[in-house]
Amino acid sequence: MIYKIFWAIRAVIYAPFFGKFGFPSYLGRPIFLMGTRNVFIGKKVRIFPHLRMEVHRKGNIHIEDDVVISQNVHITSAGNLTIGKSSLILANVFITNIDHDYQELNQHIVKQEYLVNETIIGENCYIGMGAAIMAGTKLGKQCIVGANSVVKGAFPDYCVIVGAPAKMVKKYNFETQKWEKVK
């Protein structure tokens, strides 16, 4: 518990370098932060140690209120990237809105253009351990992403997504009030 006091102190020290840093949020020791002026963190956000967060070019990252980001998470943005309120992101997750073009032969990938596509994680989502949320992904409200899933595309509210590539396997049925398999 005492370590959280140090994390809160760290948050106070780092806050002026962010576009917004709501309190009482806290920040475990990051391993790398870049472009924090374009990072907007809401209230009561808990970020555990070993976060790598990068903003490139004119990108931004919006982390809404009451989000929990576990250890060893990598978030990178060159466009709009949003993590909706009350979401939980478990350890070893990668979230991006950037792909690298690879059309030019004999040209190193990192020297080719970024392909940027907005990524949105909806409100109250649960991102399982080791998942990769790829550029252009749009998760609706309260989506559940299984561990080690590779997610790309648009998914509706209240669904369970698993696999590589990820597919919707369940959806909440409000009539029966149960999570039901998708056919």
N, C-alpha and C positions, 0 to 999 in steps of 0.2 A: 504493500500500500504506500509506503514511503516513496517508492520510485515514481509514483504518479505525481507527487508533489514536485519532484525534479522535472518531470515532463511538463507540468503546468508552468513552471518557471521558464523552461525552454520555450514554450509557446509564447509567453509574454515577450521574451527577447527576440524571437523570430517574427512576431506579428507585424512590425512595421515594414517588413520586407515583402509581405504578401499584399495582393490587391484588396483582400478582406480576410480577417481572421476573427471569427466570432468566439466569444467566451461563454461558458467555461469549456473550451476545447483544449485538448492537450496533444502533444507531439512527442513520440519516442524519438530516440536519436536516429535521424535519417542517415542514409549512406550517400545520397546525392539529391540535391535540389537545384533546378535550373529554371529560370523564367518565373520566379514566384510572384512577380508583380501582376502576372496574369492568372494567378491561382486565387480562387475565392472560396473560403472555407466558412461554413455556417456555424451555428451555435451547437455546443455539446457534441462535437466531432471528436472521436477518439482514434488517434493514429498511433499504432504500435511501432516498435523499432524496425529499422532497416528498410524504410520506404525509399524508393527511387522514383522521383517525380520530375518530369522534364516537359517544358513548354518550348516549342520551336516556332520560329517565325511569328506569325500573328495569332497563334493559337491561344486557347484558354482552357482552364479546368474549373468547373463549378462543383463543389462538394456541398450538398445541402445539409440542413440540420440533422443531428442525431445519427450520423453515419459512423460505423465502426470499420476501420481498415486494419486488418491483422498484419503480422510481420511479413517481411520479404515481398512486398507488393511493388510492382513496377507499373507506373501510369505515365503514358507519353502522349502528347497532343500537339498538333500543328493546326488545328481547327477548333470546333466546338466539341467539348467532352463534358458530359454532365452525369453526376452520380446523385440519384434522387434521395430524398430524405428517408431516414430510418432504414437504410440499406445496410447489409452486413457483407463484407468482403473478407473471405478467409485467407489464410496464408498462401504465399507463392503464386498469386494471381497476377496476370498481365492484362492491362486494359489499354487500348490504343484507338486512335482514329487515323493512323498513318499506315499506308502500304508503300512499298518502294516499287517504282516502275522498273521493268527489266527488259524493255523492248530493244534497247541499244546493245548490239552484240559487241563483245570485247571492251565494254565500258563497265567499270566497277559499279556494282549496285548502289553503293552509298553516294556515288556521283550522279546518279540518275534522279529524276524528279520525284518528289513526294506525291502520292496520290492520297488526298485527304478526303475523308468522308465522315460526317458527324456521327458520333457515338453517344447513345443515351442509355443509361441504366435507370429504369423507372423507380418509383417510390416503393419502399419496403421490399426490395429484392434481396435474395440470398445467393451469393456467388460462392460456390463450393471450392474447396482447396485445389490449387493447381490449375484452375480454369484459365482459358485465354479468351478475352472478349476482343474480337477483331474489329478493324475499321468498318464503319457503316452499320454496326449492330444497334438495334433499337429494341430494348426490353420494355415491355409494358409494366404495369403496376403488379407488384408481388409475384414476380417470376422467380422460380427456383432453378438454379443452374447446378448441375451435378459436378462432382469432383472430376478434374482433368478434362472437362469438356472444352471443345474448340467451337466458339459461338460466332456466327456471322449471319446477318440478316435481321428481319423484323419478326418479333414474336409478340402475341397478344397478352393482355392482362391475365393474371392468375393461371399461369401454365408452368409445367415442369419440363426442363430442357436438359437432355443428356447426350453424350457421345462426341465423336470426332469424325465427321462433322456433326455438330449438335442438331438434334431433332426434337420436336415437341412430343412427349410421351404421355403426358397427363394434362388435364385442364379442370379447373374447379367448376362444378355444376351448382349453380345457385338454387336450382329447384330441389335437388336431392341433398344439397349441402355436403357434398363429398368430392374428393379429387378422383376423377375418373380417367381411365385409359383412353387415349385417342386412337381411333381406328385408322 
